[in-house]
Amino acid sequence: MDRNLITTSTELAGYRIIANLGVVRGITVRSRNVFMNIGAGIQTLIG
């Protein structure tokens, strides 16, 4: 079992937190359709 656990919670039942690495931020990019992205790219190039 890996002893390096990562959580976004302030506590983890049964474990002692020994380090707080600070705020973590992220972004998720969701694509509806590959063909729509290609069409949008071509439209951007053409104007």
ABEGO torsion letter per residue (X at the ends): XBABBBBABABBBGBBBABBAEBBBBBBBBBABAAAAAAAAAAAAAX
